[in-house]
Amino acid sequence: MEQQAWDEEIHSQSVCMDSSLSTSNSVSMPIGCEMVEDEAERRTANVRERKRMCSINVAFIELRNYIPTFPFEKRLSKIDTLNLAIAYISMLEDILSSPIDPGIYVRSCVEAARRNHPNAPSWSTSDLLARLSWINWKRLGIEHIR
């Protein structure tokens, strides 16, 4: 399922890149020199913008590979991806700066968040907490956290 989603993403990006390189022949060229230059500049600007948007979309695809997501989840929106990445990075920073064992620290933070404790860390959003079981904790060198 995940491979199929990845293949669709790659296909949509290659289609985007291919379409950004082509120019439409259906647009008739104006007769005046200024109009021809304006048309050429507009086409060039459109190609640049399509390439820029494609590079942003590729960056989001790569970012989604590094944040915890459910395997069955449809692709996150860009804003959801950014919010989850911010929370995840904040959590990892807190783990690294905490003198407590990482597993114990995260468990205590999760418990504080579930009790709506006012000192619960800002990263303990329900969105990230729901995904904690999907994080590859062994890769981070931490015992699995529930």
Secondary structure, DSSP 8 states (H G I E B T S, - for coil): -HHHHHHHHHHHHHHHHHHHH---SSS---SSHHHHHHHHHHHHHHHHHHHHHHHHHHHHHHHHTTS---TT-----HHHHHHHHHHHHHHHHHHHH-SS-HHHHHHHHHHHHHTT-TTS-TT--HHHHHHGGGS-HHHHT-----
